[in-house]
Each structure stands twice: as structure tokens, then as C-alpha cells.
Amino acid sequence: MNLGFYVIMAAQFFSSLADNALLVAAIALLMQADSPSWLTPYLKFFFAVSYVLLAPYVGAFADRLPKGTVMFISNTIKIAGCGMMLFEVNPLAAYALVGLGAAAYSPAKYGILTEYLPHSKLVLANGWIEGLTVASIILGTLLGGILIHARVAHVFLSFDVPFIETGIDTAPEAAVFVIMFVYGLAAIINLHIPRTGVAMKPLPAHPLATLRDFGTCVAALWKDRLGQISLAVTTLFWGAGATLQFIVIEWSRVALDYDLSQAAILQGVCAIGIALGAVLASLHVRLDHAVRVIPLGIVMGLVVIFMISVRDVWLAVPLIVLIGALAGLFVVPMNALLQHRGHHLVGAGRSIAVQNFNENTSVLVMIALYSLLIGADVSIYSVITVFGLFVAGTMSVVQFWYHTNRRRHGDEVERLLAFARAEDSAHHHPPRPRESDSK
């Protein structure tokens, strides 16, 4: 990997670091306002709305401009969302604006990988980006937890700018202010992301034309025999992952008597497991073997159910790490496979937008259902059981779907797998230059 790749990774790291720290700060703002517990998951709901509603347009936008420029604009939008929180706008509305920035950022973040790197390095690159994302989750949740701590907040609140009344008077507000500077750092790095030389795709002339174009892209990926499997897996996984994030907070409160700061640390422990799984996947799973990891999703769902019997942190930590590792092992290869198929079918930015649309529709549905269960005072242990069985069951359905494709459309599936394998071989064993080429 060359220097440009690491610049891309640095930009992603700091933007994701701020995203995760901001979620903790936003939860603290809701708690400061004495909001009911069932309202907290709706932070993620409002964050994901933009991914769904704007999916037809952000993908086309990401393919219209250089990816680094798109990422810079997106981080600027996130800074504006932080500013809204400081001006006492409802945290849900402000976080929705941050979600708008994230929705525009995502197609560029993943799309640039398929433009900048050979396809044989996509699994490795996804291992890098998922590993750094996980590191940003760990450090971001820790940063958010530290910033809202009374002693740390007191240090920031004690600063006095002459002749300027900032209006920042509480720990969550001080945390948001610091996080704005992290987004600013990410935006500066975005300006140094290299150009890939890929031709820009013009935006359709009319919004309805964009919508029709997006519908065509969605249909193309769902009709593809490998694209539909990888899209189904990632759609289910990210909906479940967003819900698990809040399940861990509530479960750690009930089972371990943890506060928000401690629960954030436990989420970071889960992220460590995802990082381990992502690294193993990037080292050992080839692109054309990505579909072989689907059974790990079934196992992950069943392992989650063991959370209901844990009451001790020394048992909780290895269990959460194991859940994370299983998640990383099977989602990283499936992400890479989906990006590979999407790049060839509809283009890098548009394929990520399709992925975001499906995944975040799943997030909206599953977060809403989880919030309804919590609002109805359903036991967190019952919620965990239903959640684990749902994940295991749906992944079993996807596994059956793939085997059905192999049985009914074996030639087509083998051709697509051979295409991925050929690109991998072409990269690792490039043809020798002819004597005439070297003259």
C-alpha cells in the first residue's frame, strides 16, 4: 500500500473517531434533558434516515466529484451538526444533520477504494478500513466517555475566552465543542487525498432521472447472483449491529450495573473483537471465497444469546470479544465481495449508495422495533434472545439462498466466482512485459 492509501485511512479514522465520540456526547445531552430511555436509540434512527432518503443522490454525487472533495464537504456538514447541538437544537435533529454528512461521506469513503486499488486488494483494504474503523470506535467511545466525565469537562469549561460568551456550560456541550475540532482535522486531511484519475460521471439532468437511475442500480445488485447474497448479508448485519450497540448499553446497565461511560468501554471491547476478525479475514479470506464465511453469522447469532447468563465482567469481556471477532470475520469479506460486484455493475459510488440504502433501512426498522420493546418494558434478556435467534435464522436463510443459486444457476455463479479469482491471479501474477514493450 502506498502513501495515498494511508492518507485515505487517516481521513477515515479521524472522521469515524469523531462520529463515535459524538454519539456518546449526544446520549449524554439526552440524559441531561431527562429524556426517556426508549428515546436514546432514536439517535441512531435519525442518523440513518439520510442514508435511506438520500441514497439515490449521494451515490451519484460521490461519482460526480473527486472522492476527497466529497469527503471534505461531508465533514463540513458534520461540523455544522455539532454547531446545532451547541445552539441547543434538539440532539435528535442535530444528529440527523450529522447523519446527512455521514450519508454523503460513505459512498466516497468506500468508493475510492475500488478506484484506487486493484480488486485483489479489496479484502485487504477492507480489513484495513474496518480495523481502523474499529480502532476509531474504541478510541472514539473512550474519547466521548472521557470528555463527558466531570473532571475532564471542568478543565475545558474553566477556559475563558476574553470578550466572548460561548454559552458552553455543561460537560456534554464541552465534549461536542472538542469533537468539532476532530472533524476539522479530518476535513483538512481530506484535502490531501490523491486523485484517482477515474472519469467523473455526470449527474442526471432531473431528480426523477436520478431516482430512476438509482432504482436501476438497486435492481442490478439484487439480480446479480453474488451481489444479492452479499447485499443480503450486509443489510442484515448492519441492522443487527446498530441494534446490538444499544443492547450492550442496556444489558451492561442491568446485568453489570454499568453507567454510560463504562458501557461505552464495553462497546469498545466488542470493537476489539471486530478488529481481530477483520485482520484474520483480510489475511486468510480471498475475494472468491467470501461466501464461505456466511455460517459464521449463524454462529454469532447463537453466541449472542449467551449474554443472558452473564453477570460478571470477567465473563462478559471474552464473550463480547468473541461476538465481535465472529462479526468481523464474516462481514469484511462480504463487504469486499459486494464492492467488487457493485463496481463492475453500477460504479463505485452508486454501489455503496445502494448498500447504504438497504443497510440503513434495516437499521431504521430494527432500531424502531428495539425501542418499542424497551418502551413496553420488555426484559432486556428477552430482547437478547429474540435478537440472537433472529440473526441466526436470517443468516441461515441467506445460506440456503446461496446454495439454491448454486444448484439452479451453477454456471452463472461459477463464472462470477472465476471472474473474481482471475482478477486476483492477474494482480499477483502479472504478465511479463514483452521484449518489444521494454524498448
C-alpha positions as CSV (number, residue, x, y, z in Angstrom):
1,M,0.0,0.0,0.0
2,N,1.4,3.4,-1.0
3,L,1.2,6.8,0.8
4,G,-2.1,7.8,-0.8
5,F,-3.8,4.8,0.8
6,Y,-2.6,5.8,4.2
7,V,-3.9,9.3,3.7
8,I,-7.3,7.9,2.9
9,M,-7.1,5.7,6.1
10,A,-6.1,8.7,8.3
11,A,-9.1,10.7,7.0
12,Q,-11.4,7.9,7.7
13,F,-10.0,7.3,11.1
14,F,-10.5,10.8,12.4
15,S,-13.9,11.3,10.9
16,S,-15.1,8.0,12.4
17,L,-13.4,8.8,15.7
18,A,-15.5,12.0,15.9
19,D,-18.7,10.1,14.9
20,N,-18.3,7.7,17.8
21,A,-17.4,10.3,20.3
22,L,-20.3,12.4,19.2
23,L,-22.8,9.6,19.8
24,V,-21.7,9.3,23.4
25,A,-22.0,13.1,23.8
26,A,-25.4,13.1,22.2
27,I,-26.6,10.4,24.5
28,A,-25.3,12.5,27.4
29,L,-27.2,15.5,26.1
30,L,-30.5,13.5,26.1
31,M,-29.8,12.2,29.6
32,Q,-29.1,15.8,30.7
33,A,-32.6,16.7,29.4
34,D,-34.1,13.7,31.3
35,S,-35.3,12.0,28.1
36,P,-36.9,8.5,28.5
37,S,-34.6,5.6,27.8
38,W,-36.6,4.4,24.8
39,L,-35.7,7.7,23.1
40,T,-32.0,7.1,23.1
41,P,-31.9,4.5,20.3
42,Y,-33.7,7.1,18.1
43,L,-30.4,8.9,17.8
44,K,-29.3,6.1,15.5
45,F,-32.7,6.2,13.8
46,F,-32.4,9.9,12.9
47,F,-28.8,9.4,11.9
48,A,-29.7,6.7,9.5
49,V,-32.7,8.5,7.9
50,S,-30.4,10.4,5.5
51,Y,-28.8,7.2,4.3
52,V,-32.2,5.9,3.2
53,L,-33.9,9.1,1.9
54,L,-30.8,10.5,0.1
55,A,-29.4,7.2,-1.2
56,P,-30.4,7.8,-4.8
57,Y,-28.5,11.1,-4.8
58,V,-25.4,10.7,-2.6
59,G,-24.1,7.9,-4.7
60,A,-24.4,9.9,-7.9
61,F,-22.9,12.9,-6.1
62,A,-19.9,10.8,-5.0
63,D,-19.3,9.7,-8.6
64,R,-19.7,13.3,-9.8
65,L,-16.8,14.9,-7.8
66,P,-13.3,13.6,-6.7
67,K,-13.9,11.5,-3.7
68,G,-11.6,13.6,-1.4
69,T,-13.7,16.7,-2.2
70,V,-16.9,14.8,-1.4
71,M,-15.4,13.7,2.0
72,F,-14.3,17.3,2.8
73,I,-17.9,18.6,2.1
74,S,-19.3,15.8,4.2
75,N,-17.1,16.6,7.3
76,T,-18.1,20.2,7.0
77,I,-21.7,19.2,7.3
78,K,-20.9,17.2,10.4
79,I,-19.3,20.2,11.9
80,A,-22.5,22.2,11.3
81,G,-24.5,19.4,13.1
82,C,-22.2,19.8,16.1
83,G,-22.8,23.6,16.0
84,M,-26.6,22.9,16.1
85,M,-26.1,20.9,19.3
86,L,-24.2,23.8,20.9
87,F,-27.0,26.2,20.0
88,E,-29.4,23.9,21.9
89,V,-31.2,22.5,18.9
90,N,-32.8,19.1,19.8
91,P,-30.0,16.5,19.8
92,L,-32.1,14.2,17.5
93,A,-32.4,16.9,14.9
94,A,-28.8,17.9,15.1
95,Y,-27.6,14.3,14.9
96,A,-29.8,13.9,11.8
97,L,-27.7,16.6,10.1
98,V,-24.5,14.7,11.1
99,G,-26.1,11.7,9.6
100,L,-26.6,13.7,6.4
101,G,-22.9,14.3,6.3
102,A,-22.1,10.7,7.0
103,A,-24.5,9.5,4.3
104,A,-22.6,11.7,1.7
105,Y,-19.3,10.5,3.1
106,S,-19.8,6.8,2.9
107,P,-20.0,6.3,-0.9
108,A,-16.8,8.3,-1.3
109,K,-15.0,6.5,1.6
110,Y,-15.6,3.1,0.2
111,G,-15.9,4.0,-3.5
112,I,-12.4,5.4,-3.5
113,L,-11.0,2.0,-2.5
114,T,-12.3,0.4,-5.7
115,E,-11.0,3.3,-7.8
116,Y,-7.6,3.5,-6.1
117,L,-6.7,-0.2,-5.6
118,P,-6.8,-3.4,-7.7
119,H,-9.7,-5.7,-6.9
120,S,-7.4,-8.4,-5.5
121,K,-6.6,-6.0,-2.6
122,L,-10.1,-5.1,-1.7
123,V,-10.4,-7.7,1.1
124,L,-7.0,-6.4,2.5
125,A,-8.1,-2.8,2.1
126,N,-11.4,-3.5,3.8
127,G,-9.5,-5.2,6.6
128,W,-7.5,-2.0,7.0
129,I,-10.5,0.3,6.8
130,E,-12.7,-1.9,9.1
131,G,-9.7,-2.3,11.5
132,L,-9.2,1.4,11.7
133,T,-12.9,2.0,12.0
134,V,-13.0,-0.4,14.9
135,A,-10.0,1.4,16.4
136,S,-11.9,4.7,16.0
137,I,-14.9,3.1,17.7
138,I,-12.8,2.0,20.6
139,L,-10.9,5.3,20.9
140,G,-14.0,7.4,20.0
141,T,-16.2,5.9,22.6
142,L,-13.4,6.3,25.1
143,L,-12.9,9.9,24.0
144,G,-16.6,10.6,24.3
145,G,-16.7,8.9,27.8
146,I,-13.7,10.9,28.9
147,L,-14.9,14.2,27.6
148,I,-18.3,13.9,29.5
149,H,-16.5,13.0,32.7
150,A,-17.0,15.7,35.3
151,R,-13.3,16.3,36.0
152,V,-12.2,16.5,32.3
153,A,-15.2,18.7,31.4
154,H,-14.3,21.0,34.3
155,V,-10.9,21.6,32.7
156,F,-12.4,22.6,29.4
157,L,-15.2,24.7,31.0
158,S,-12.6,26.6,33.0
159,F,-11.1,28.1,29.9
160,D,-12.3,31.7,29.5
161,V,-12.1,33.5,26.1
162,P,-11.9,37.2,26.7
163,F,-14.9,39.2,25.4
164,I,-16.6,36.0,24.0
165,E,-19.5,34.3,25.7
166,T,-19.5,30.8,24.2
167,G,-22.6,29.5,26.0
168,I,-20.9,26.2,26.7
169,D,-21.8,25.5,30.3
170,T,-22.1,21.7,30.6
171,A,-19.9,18.6,30.2
172,P,-21.8,17.3,27.1
173,E,-21.6,20.7,25.4
174,A,-17.8,20.9,26.1
175,A,-17.4,17.4,24.6
176,V,-19.3,18.5,21.4
177,F,-17.1,21.5,21.1
178,V,-13.9,19.4,21.2
179,I,-15.3,16.9,18.8
180,M,-15.8,19.7,16.2
181,F,-12.1,20.1,16.1
182,V,-11.6,16.4,15.4
183,Y,-13.9,16.8,12.4
184,G,-11.9,19.8,11.3
185,L,-8.7,17.7,11.3
186,A,-10.4,15.0,9.2
187,A,-11.6,17.7,6.8
188,I,-8.0,19.1,6.4
189,I,-6.7,15.5,5.6
190,N,-9.5,15.1,3.1
191,L,-7.9,17.9,1.0
192,H,-4.8,15.8,0.6
193,I,-6.4,12.6,-0.7
194,P,-4.9,11.8,-4.1
195,R,-6.9,12.0,-7.3
196,T,-7.5,8.5,-8.8
197,G,-7.8,9.6,-12.4
198,V,-11.2,7.8,-12.8
199,A,-13.6,9.7,-15.1
200,M,-16.3,11.6,-13.3
201,K,-19.9,10.6,-14.0
202,P,-22.3,13.4,-14.7
203,L,-25.4,13.8,-12.6
204,P,-28.7,13.0,-14.3
205,A,-30.4,16.2,-15.5
206,H,-33.6,15.7,-13.4
207,P,-34.1,14.5,-9.8
208,L,-36.6,11.9,-11.1
209,A,-34.0,10.7,-13.5
210,T,-31.6,10.2,-10.6
211,L,-34.3,8.2,-8.8
212,R,-34.9,6.0,-11.8
213,D,-31.1,5.6,-12.2
214,F,-30.8,4.5,-8.5
215,G,-33.7,2.1,-8.9
216,T,-31.9,0.5,-11.8
217,C,-28.8,0.2,-9.7
218,V,-30.7,-1.4,-6.8
219,A,-32.3,-3.9,-9.2
220,A,-28.9,-4.7,-10.8
221,L,-27.3,-5.6,-7.5
222,W,-30.3,-7.6,-6.2
223,K,-30.5,-9.6,-9.5
224,D,-26.8,-10.5,-9.5
225,R,-26.3,-14.0,-8.1
226,L,-23.4,-13.0,-5.9
227,G,-24.4,-9.4,-5.4
228,Q,-27.8,-10.4,-3.9
229,I,-26.1,-12.7,-1.4
230,S,-23.5,-10.2,-0.2
231,L,-26.1,-7.4,-0.1
232,A,-28.5,-9.6,2.0
233,V,-25.7,-10.4,4.5
234,T,-24.5,-6.8,4.9
235,T,-28.1,-5.5,5.1
236,L,-29.0,-7.8,7.9
237,F,-25.6,-7.5,9.7
238,W,-25.6,-3.7,9.9
239,G,-29.2,-3.5,11.1
240,A,-28.4,-6.0,13.8
241,G,-25.1,-4.3,14.6
242,A,-26.7,-0.9,15.2
243,T,-29.3,-2.6,17.5
244,L,-26.6,-4.6,19.3
245,Q,-24.8,-1.3,20.1
246,F,-27.8,-0.2,22.3
247,I,-28.5,-3.7,23.6
248,V,-25.0,-3.7,25.1
249,I,-25.6,-0.3,26.8
250,E,-28.9,-1.5,28.4
251,W,-27.6,-5.0,29.2
252,S,-24.5,-3.7,30.8
253,R,-26.7,-1.4,33.0
254,V,-29.0,-4.2,34.1
255,A,-26.5,-7.1,34.3
256,L,-23.3,-5.4,35.3
257,D,-24.7,-2.2,36.9
258,Y,-22.6,0.0,34.5
259,D,-23.1,3.7,33.7
260,L,-22.9,5.2,30.2
261,S,-19.1,5.7,30.4
262,Q,-18.5,2.1,31.4
263,A,-20.9,0.8,28.8
264,A,-19.1,2.8,26.2
265,I,-15.9,1.0,27.2
266,L,-17.6,-2.4,26.8
267,Q,-18.7,-1.4,23.3
268,G,-15.0,-0.7,22.7
269,V,-14.2,-4.3,23.8
270,C,-16.6,-5.6,21.2
271,A,-14.8,-3.4,18.6
272,I,-11.5,-5.1,19.6
273,G,-13.1,-8.4,18.6
274,I,-14.3,-7.0,15.3
275,A,-10.7,-5.7,14.6
276,L,-9.3,-9.2,15.3
277,G,-11.9,-10.8,13.0
278,A,-11.2,-8.2,10.3
279,V,-7.5,-8.8,10.4
280,L,-8.0,-12.5,10.1
281,A,-10.4,-12.1,7.2
282,S,-8.0,-9.8,5.4
283,L,-5.1,-12.2,5.7
284,H,-6.9,-15.5,5.0
285,V,-10.1,-15.0,3.0
286,R,-9.8,-14.5,-0.7
287,L,-12.4,-12.5,-2.6
288,D,-13.8,-15.5,-4.4
289,H,-14.1,-17.4,-1.1
290,A,-16.1,-14.7,0.6
291,V,-19.4,-16.6,0.5
292,R,-17.8,-19.4,2.6
293,V,-17.9,-17.2,5.8
294,I,-21.7,-16.9,6.0
295,P,-22.1,-19.7,8.6
296,L,-20.1,-17.6,11.0
297,G,-23.1,-15.2,11.0
298,I,-25.3,-18.0,12.2
299,V,-22.8,-18.9,15.0
300,M,-22.6,-15.2,16.0
301,G,-26.4,-15.0,16.5
302,L,-26.3,-18.1,18.7
303,V,-23.4,-16.9,20.8
304,V,-25.2,-13.6,21.5
305,I,-27.8,-15.5,23.4
306,F,-25.2,-16.5,26.0
307,M,-25.2,-12.8,27.2
308,I,-28.4,-13.6,29.2
309,S,-26.4,-15.8,31.6
310,V,-23.5,-13.4,32.2
311,R,-23.4,-11.3,35.4
312,D,-19.7,-10.9,35.8
313,V,-17.4,-8.6,33.8
314,W,-14.7,-11.2,33.6
315,L,-17.1,-13.4,31.6
316,A,-18.6,-10.5,29.7
317,V,-15.4,-9.3,28.2
318,P,-14.3,-12.5,26.4
319,L,-17.9,-13.2,25.3
320,I,-18.2,-9.7,23.8
321,V,-14.8,-10.1,22.1
322,L,-15.9,-13.4,20.6
323,I,-19.1,-11.9,19.3
324,G,-17.1,-9.0,17.7
325,A,-14.5,-11.4,16.2
326,L,-17.2,-13.5,14.5
327,A,-18.8,-10.4,13.2
328,G,-15.5,-9.1,11.7
329,L,-14.6,-12.4,10.2
330,F,-17.8,-12.7,8.1
331,V,-18.7,-9.1,7.3
332,V,-15.4,-7.9,5.9
333,P,-15.2,-10.5,3.1
334,M,-18.9,-9.9,2.3
335,N,-18.4,-6.1,2.1
336,A,-15.4,-6.7,-0.3
337,L,-17.5,-9.0,-2.5
338,L,-20.3,-6.6,-2.6
339,Q,-18.0,-3.7,-3.6
340,H,-16.4,-5.9,-6.3
341,R,-19.7,-6.7,-7.9
342,G,-21.1,-3.2,-7.4
343,H,-18.1,-1.6,-9.1
344,H,-18.5,-3.7,-12.2
345,L,-22.3,-3.5,-12.3
346,V,-23.1,0.2,-11.4
347,G,-20.0,2.0,-10.4
348,A,-18.2,2.5,-7.1
349,G,-20.2,5.4,-5.6
350,R,-23.6,4.2,-6.7
351,S,-23.0,0.6,-5.4
352,I,-22.1,2.0,-2.0
353,A,-25.2,4.1,-2.0
354,V,-27.3,1.0,-2.8
355,Q,-25.6,-0.8,0.1
356,N,-26.2,2.1,2.4
357,F,-29.9,2.3,1.4
358,N,-30.5,-1.3,2.2
359,E,-28.4,-1.5,5.3
360,N,-29.9,1.7,6.9
361,T,-33.4,0.7,6.0
362,S,-32.6,-2.4,8.1
363,V,-31.2,-0.1,10.8
364,L,-34.4,2.0,10.9
365,V,-36.7,-1.0,11.2
366,M,-34.6,-2.8,13.8
367,I,-33.9,0.3,15.9
368,A,-37.6,1.2,15.9
369,L,-38.6,-2.4,16.9
370,Y,-36.0,-2.4,19.7
371,S,-37.2,1.0,21.0
372,L,-40.8,-0.2,21.0
373,L,-39.7,-3.3,23.1
374,I,-37.8,-1.2,25.6
375,G,-40.7,1.3,25.8
376,A,-43.1,-1.6,26.5
377,D,-40.8,-2.7,29.4
378,V,-39.8,-6.0,27.8
379,S,-36.9,-7.6,29.7
380,I,-33.5,-7.0,28.0
381,Y,-32.8,-10.7,28.4
382,S,-35.9,-11.5,26.3
383,V,-34.8,-8.9,23.7
384,I,-31.3,-10.5,23.5
385,T,-32.9,-14.0,23.0
386,V,-35.1,-12.7,20.2
387,F,-32.2,-10.8,18.7
388,G,-29.8,-13.8,18.7
389,L,-32.4,-16.1,17.2
390,F,-33.3,-13.5,14.5
391,V,-29.6,-13.1,13.4
392,A,-29.0,-16.9,13.3
393,G,-32.3,-17.6,11.5
394,T,-31.9,-14.9,8.8
395,M,-28.3,-15.9,8.1
396,S,-29.5,-19.5,7.8
397,V,-32.0,-18.3,5.2
398,V,-29.2,-16.5,3.2
399,Q,-27.0,-19.6,3.3
400,F,-29.9,-21.6,1.9
401,W,-30.5,-18.9,-0.7
402,Y,-26.8,-19.2,-1.9
403,H,-27.0,-23.0,-2.1
404,T,-30.2,-22.7,-4.1
405,N,-28.4,-20.3,-6.5
406,R,-25.5,-22.8,-6.9
407,R,-28.0,-25.6,-7.6
408,R,-30.2,-23.6,-10.1
409,H,-27.7,-21.2,-11.6
410,G,-24.4,-23.0,-11.1
411,D,-22.8,-21.9,-14.3
412,E,-23.5,-18.3,-13.7
413,V,-22.3,-18.4,-10.1
414,E,-19.1,-20.2,-11.1
415,R,-18.5,-17.6,-13.8
416,L,-18.8,-14.8,-11.4
417,L,-16.5,-16.5,-8.9
418,A,-14.0,-17.3,-11.6
419,F,-14.0,-13.6,-12.6
420,A,-13.1,-12.6,-9.1
421,R,-10.5,-15.3,-8.9
422,A,-9.0,-14.2,-12.3
423,E,-8.6,-10.6,-11.2
424,D,-6.9,-11.9,-8.0
425,S,-4.5,-14.1,-10.0
426,A,-3.8,-11.3,-12.6
427,H,-2.7,-9.0,-9.8
428,H,-0.5,-11.5,-8.0
429,H,1.0,-12.9,-11.2
430,P,1.1,-10.0,-13.8
431,P,2.1,-10.9,-17.3
432,R,5.8,-10.4,-18.1
433,P,6.5,-7.5,-20.4
434,R,7.3,-8.4,-24.0
435,E,10.7,-7.6,-25.3
436,S,9.2,-5.0,-27.6
437,D,7.5,-3.3,-24.7
438,S,10.8,-2.7,-22.9
439,K,12.4,-1.0,-25.9
